[in-house]
Amino acid sequence: MGIPLMTSRWTAFRRFSLLPVLLVLCWIPGCADPDSDTDSAGAARDEARVIAEEVMEAMGGLDSWHATRYIGFSFFGFRTHYWDKDTGRYRVSWTDRESGQSHIILMNLQTGDGSVYVDGAEVTDPGERNGFLERARGAWINDTYWLLMPYKLQDPGVDLAYAGEEVVDGIVYDTLHLRFDEVGNTPGDEYWAYINRDTRLMDRWVYLLQLREGQDERSRGEWKWNDWRKYGKILLSAERERMDGQKRSHEDVAVYEHVADRVFTSPDPVTPDMVLERTDPGDPGASEASGASGDTADTRPAGRSE
């Protein structure tokens, strides 16, 4: 599957053409104005917003993202998700590695209501059920961030700023720095998105997590985002590669045209007749996917804004 090239020469030209002007201005008396830091921060946010819009365009465009309703995937082969992005209906399933128990949680992410099934039996105790529902929401936040982060660069509560140019392995990147304003489960996390200047796709991310209980220092991670492909009308990356070469992939990634209501209302297994993949006419490269159960294994960081 070919990936569209979007060499943003006009963006690069604008960025570098401003440099001589800024250098000249710094010779003017009074250049160290107390408002200069504020102005620089504003310019960094403006630049980041332009790049984020280019990233969205490279992945298919904002209209295509809004038109994408159903997304399904298995988080690194563990938890399996079906998400109705329009209504908030959501199904997640996994099999616990230690106990061997199967878990299926059907809920609405917008209302928080839902039902829980363990080994096929519905959990009726309110406290236990609410605990599983909260766990499912946390899984959705974490796992979808590992699949969809570049689509969330301008989510409410995200403080996005341009962090400069960086060359890695001969590739020129524009880096974006993400902080968060009390959104998600771990608002103290920080991310750096490496945007390929030629393709305008995110090739890698670096994250620095807020301190977890029992930690003395923040955890850091760096992963490449490989294998960008078209699903429906948007591009998604399924493969993650750590700097030591370890690779992990989301499985059964799919954008669906239709998902039967019973996927979100019944704990019965998801069968191929319940889902219909969305394909882009003239582009036969959309991958196939089907329902599958998963495991409780979790990969940090926990995802961000909802």
C-alpha positions as CSV (number, residue, x, y, z in Angstrom):
1,M,0.0,0.0,0.0
2,G,1.5,3.3,-1.0
3,I,1.7,6.1,1.5
4,P,0.9,9.6,0.2
5,L,3.8,11.9,0.2
6,M,3.2,15.4,1.5
7,T,6.4,17.4,1.4
8,S,5.4,20.6,3.2
9,R,7.8,22.9,1.5
10,W,5.7,25.9,2.2
11,T,5.7,25.1,5.9
12,A,9.5,24.5,5.9
13,F,10.0,27.7,3.9
14,R,7.9,29.7,6.3
15,R,9.8,28.3,9.3
16,F,13.3,28.9,7.9
17,S,12.4,32.2,6.2
18,L,11.5,33.7,9.6
19,L,14.9,32.9,11.1
20,P,16.9,35.7,9.5
21,V,14.2,38.2,10.6
22,L,14.3,37.0,14.1
23,L,18.1,37.2,14.2
24,V,18.0,40.8,13.0
25,L,15.3,41.7,15.6
26,C,17.5,40.3,18.4
27,W,20.0,43.1,17.7
28,I,17.4,45.8,18.3
29,P,17.7,47.4,21.8
30,G,14.9,46.1,24.1
31,C,14.9,42.7,22.3
32,A,14.7,40.9,25.7
33,D,11.1,42.1,26.2
34,P,9.4,40.3,29.1
35,D,6.6,39.3,26.7
36,S,9.1,37.5,24.4
37,D,8.7,34.2,26.2
38,T,4.9,34.4,25.8
39,D,5.3,35.3,22.2
40,S,7.6,32.4,21.6
41,A,5.2,30.0,23.3
42,G,2.4,31.3,21.2
43,A,4.4,30.9,18.0
44,A,5.3,27.3,19.0
45,R,1.7,26.5,19.5
46,D,0.7,28.1,16.2
47,E,3.4,26.2,14.3
48,A,2.3,22.9,16.0
49,R,-1.3,23.5,15.0
50,V,-0.3,23.9,11.4
51,I,1.8,20.7,11.5
52,A,-1.0,18.8,13.3
53,E,-3.4,19.8,10.5
54,E,-0.9,18.5,7.9
55,V,-0.6,15.2,9.8
56,M,-4.4,14.8,9.8
57,E,-4.5,15.6,6.0
58,A,-1.7,13.0,5.4
59,M,-3.8,10.3,7.3
60,G,-6.8,10.9,5.1
61,G,-8.2,14.3,6.3
62,L,-10.5,15.5,9.0
63,D,-13.7,14.7,7.0
64,S,-12.6,11.1,6.5
65,W,-11.8,10.8,10.3
66,H,-15.2,12.2,11.2
67,A,-16.8,9.8,8.7
68,T,-15.0,6.8,10.3
69,R,-17.6,5.4,12.7
70,Y,-16.6,1.8,13.7
71,I,-13.1,0.8,14.6
72,G,-11.9,-2.6,15.7
73,F,-8.6,-4.0,16.8
74,S,-6.8,-6.3,19.2
75,F,-4.3,-4.5,21.4
76,F,-1.0,-6.3,20.6
77,G,-3.0,-9.5,20.4
78,F,-4.4,-9.1,24.0
79,R,-7.6,-7.1,24.6
80,T,-10.0,-6.9,21.6
81,H,-12.0,-3.7,21.0
82,Y,-15.0,-2.7,19.0
83,W,-15.9,1.0,19.2
84,D,-18.7,3.0,17.8
85,K,-17.1,6.4,17.7
86,D,-20.4,8.2,17.0
87,T,-22.4,6.9,19.9
88,G,-19.8,5.7,22.4
89,R,-20.9,2.1,22.3
90,Y,-18.0,-0.1,23.2
91,R,-17.1,-3.8,23.6
92,V,-13.8,-5.1,25.1
93,S,-12.9,-8.7,25.7
94,W,-9.9,-10.5,27.1
95,T,-8.9,-13.8,28.8
96,D,-7.0,-13.4,32.0
97,R,-3.6,-15.0,31.8
98,E,-3.5,-16.3,35.3
99,S,-7.0,-17.4,36.0
100,G,-8.0,-18.3,32.5
101,Q,-11.3,-16.5,33.0
102,S,-12.9,-14.7,30.0
103,H,-14.1,-11.2,30.4
104,I,-16.6,-9.3,28.1
105,I,-17.6,-5.8,28.9
106,L,-20.3,-4.0,27.0
107,M,-20.7,-0.3,27.8
108,N,-21.3,3.2,26.6
109,L,-18.3,5.4,27.1
110,Q,-20.4,8.5,27.1
111,T,-22.7,7.5,29.9
112,G,-20.6,5.0,31.8
113,D,-23.4,2.4,31.9
114,G,-22.8,-1.2,30.9
115,S,-22.8,-4.8,31.7
116,V,-20.0,-7.3,32.6
117,Y,-19.6,-11.0,31.9
118,V,-17.0,-13.2,33.4
119,D,-16.9,-16.8,32.0
120,G,-20.3,-16.1,30.4
121,A,-22.0,-15.2,33.7
122,E,-23.2,-11.6,34.2
123,V,-21.7,-9.7,37.1
124,T,-24.7,-8.3,39.1
125,D,-22.9,-7.0,42.2
126,P,-22.9,-3.2,41.6
127,G,-19.5,-2.6,43.1
128,E,-17.8,-5.4,41.2
129,R,-19.5,-4.3,38.0
130,N,-18.5,-0.7,38.4
131,G,-14.9,-1.8,39.0
132,F,-14.9,-3.7,35.7
133,L,-16.5,-0.8,33.9
134,E,-13.8,1.5,35.1
135,R,-11.2,-1.0,34.1
136,A,-12.7,-1.2,30.7
137,R,-12.7,2.6,30.3
138,G,-9.0,2.6,31.3
139,A,-8.3,-0.1,28.7
140,W,-10.0,1.9,26.0
141,I,-8.1,5.1,26.9
142,N,-4.7,3.3,26.9
143,D,-5.2,1.0,24.0
144,T,-6.8,3.4,21.5
145,Y,-4.0,5.9,22.3
146,W,-1.5,3.3,21.1
147,L,-3.4,3.1,17.8
148,L,-4.9,6.5,17.3
149,M,-2.6,9.1,19.0
150,P,-1.8,11.1,15.8
151,Y,-5.6,11.7,15.4
152,K,-5.7,13.2,18.9
153,L,-3.0,15.9,18.6
154,Q,-5.6,18.7,18.9
155,D,-8.0,17.1,21.3
156,P,-9.5,19.3,24.0
157,G,-7.1,19.5,27.0
158,V,-4.0,18.9,24.9
159,D,-1.3,21.6,25.1
160,L,0.6,21.1,21.8
161,A,3.8,23.0,21.0
162,Y,6.4,22.8,18.3
163,A,9.6,21.4,19.8
164,G,12.0,21.9,16.9
165,E,13.7,20.0,14.1
166,E,15.5,16.7,14.8
167,V,17.4,14.4,12.4
168,V,17.2,10.7,13.2
169,D,18.8,8.1,10.9
170,G,19.1,10.7,8.2
171,I,15.4,11.6,8.3
172,V,14.3,15.1,9.1
173,Y,11.5,15.3,11.7
174,D,9.4,18.2,13.1
175,T,8.8,17.3,16.7
176,L,5.6,18.2,18.6
177,H,5.5,18.2,22.4
178,L,2.2,17.2,24.1
179,R,1.2,18.1,27.6
180,F,-2.2,17.7,29.1
181,D,-4.6,19.8,31.1
182,E,-6.3,17.4,33.5
183,V,-7.5,14.9,30.8
184,G,-7.1,11.2,30.7
185,N,-6.1,9.0,33.7
186,T,-2.5,10.2,33.9
187,P,-2.4,14.0,33.0
188,G,1.2,14.3,34.0
189,D,2.4,12.2,31.1
190,E,4.3,14.0,28.2
191,Y,4.8,12.9,24.6
192,W,7.0,14.0,21.7
193,A,5.6,13.1,18.3
194,Y,8.2,12.8,15.5
195,I,6.5,14.0,12.3
196,N,8.3,13.0,9.1
197,R,8.8,16.2,7.1
198,D,8.3,14.4,3.8
199,T,5.3,12.2,4.5
200,R,3.8,14.2,7.4
201,L,3.1,10.9,9.2
202,M,4.3,10.2,12.7
203,D,7.2,7.8,12.5
204,R,7.9,7.5,16.2
205,W,7.0,8.8,19.6
206,V,8.9,9.4,22.8
207,Y,7.0,9.5,26.1
208,L,7.9,10.5,29.7
209,L,5.3,9.3,32.1
210,Q,4.1,10.8,35.3
211,L,5.3,9.1,38.5
212,R,3.3,6.0,39.4
213,E,2.9,4.7,42.9
214,G,6.2,3.3,44.2
215,Q,8.3,4.9,41.5
216,D,11.3,7.2,42.2
217,E,11.7,8.4,38.6
218,R,9.5,8.8,35.6
219,S,9.4,6.1,33.0
220,R,10.6,6.8,29.5
221,G,9.9,5.0,26.3
222,E,10.6,5.4,22.6
223,W,8.9,3.4,19.8
224,K,8.7,3.6,16.1
225,W,5.3,3.6,14.4
226,N,5.7,1.4,11.3
227,D,3.5,-0.1,8.6
228,W,1.1,2.8,7.9
229,R,-1.8,1.4,5.8
230,K,-5.2,2.5,4.5
231,Y,-8.2,1.2,6.4
232,G,-11.4,2.5,4.9
233,K,-10.6,6.1,4.1
234,I,-7.9,6.7,6.8
235,L,-4.4,5.6,7.5
236,L,-3.4,3.6,10.6
237,S,-0.1,2.2,11.8
238,A,-0.3,-1.3,13.4
239,E,3.4,-2.1,14.1
240,R,5.4,-0.7,17.0
241,E,9.1,-1.1,17.2
242,R,11.2,-0.4,20.3
243,M,14.7,1.0,20.0
244,D,16.2,-2.4,20.8
245,G,14.4,-3.8,17.7
246,Q,11.6,-5.6,19.6
247,K,8.4,-5.4,17.5
248,R,4.8,-5.7,18.5
249,S,1.7,-5.3,16.4
250,H,-1.9,-4.6,16.9
251,E,-3.9,-7.4,15.3
252,D,-7.2,-7.5,13.4
253,V,-7.2,-3.8,12.8
254,A,-10.2,-2.7,10.8
255,V,-12.5,0.2,10.0
256,Y,-16.1,-1.1,9.6
257,E,-18.9,0.2,7.5
258,H,-21.4,-1.6,9.7
259,V,-21.3,-3.4,13.0
260,A,-24.4,-5.3,14.2
261,D,-26.1,-3.9,17.3
262,R,-25.7,-7.3,19.1
263,V,-21.9,-6.8,19.1
264,F,-22.5,-4.1,21.7
265,T,-25.5,-5.7,23.4
266,S,-24.8,-9.4,23.6
267,P,-21.8,-11.3,25.1
268,D,-22.1,-13.9,22.3
269,P,-19.0,-14.2,20.2
270,V,-18.5,-11.8,17.3
271,T,-18.9,-13.6,14.0
272,P,-17.9,-12.4,10.5
273,D,-21.5,-11.8,9.6
274,M,-21.8,-9.2,12.3
275,V,-19.3,-6.8,10.8
276,L,-18.8,-5.3,7.4
277,E,-15.5,-3.7,6.6
278,R,-15.3,-0.3,5.0
279,T,-13.2,-0.1,1.9
280,D,-12.2,2.8,-0.3
281,P,-13.3,2.2,-3.9
282,G,-10.3,1.7,-6.1
283,D,-8.1,0.8,-3.2
284,P,-8.3,-2.9,-2.4
285,G,-5.7,-2.7,0.4
286,A,-8.0,-2.5,3.4
287,S,-7.1,-5.3,5.8
288,E,-9.4,-8.0,7.1
289,A,-10.4,-8.3,10.7
290,S,-12.6,-10.4,12.9
291,G,-13.5,-10.6,16.6
292,A,-11.1,-12.2,19.0
293,S,-10.5,-12.5,22.7
294,G,-7.5,-11.1,24.4
295,D,-5.3,-11.0,27.6
296,T,-5.0,-8.6,30.4
297,A,-1.4,-7.7,29.6
298,D,-1.0,-3.9,29.6
299,T,1.5,-1.8,27.8
300,R,2.2,1.7,29.1
301,P,1.7,4.5,28.7
302,A,-1.9,4.9,29.7
303,G,-3.7,6.8,27.0
304,R,-4.8,10.4,27.2
305,S,-7.8,12.5,26.5
306,E,-11.2,11.1,25.7
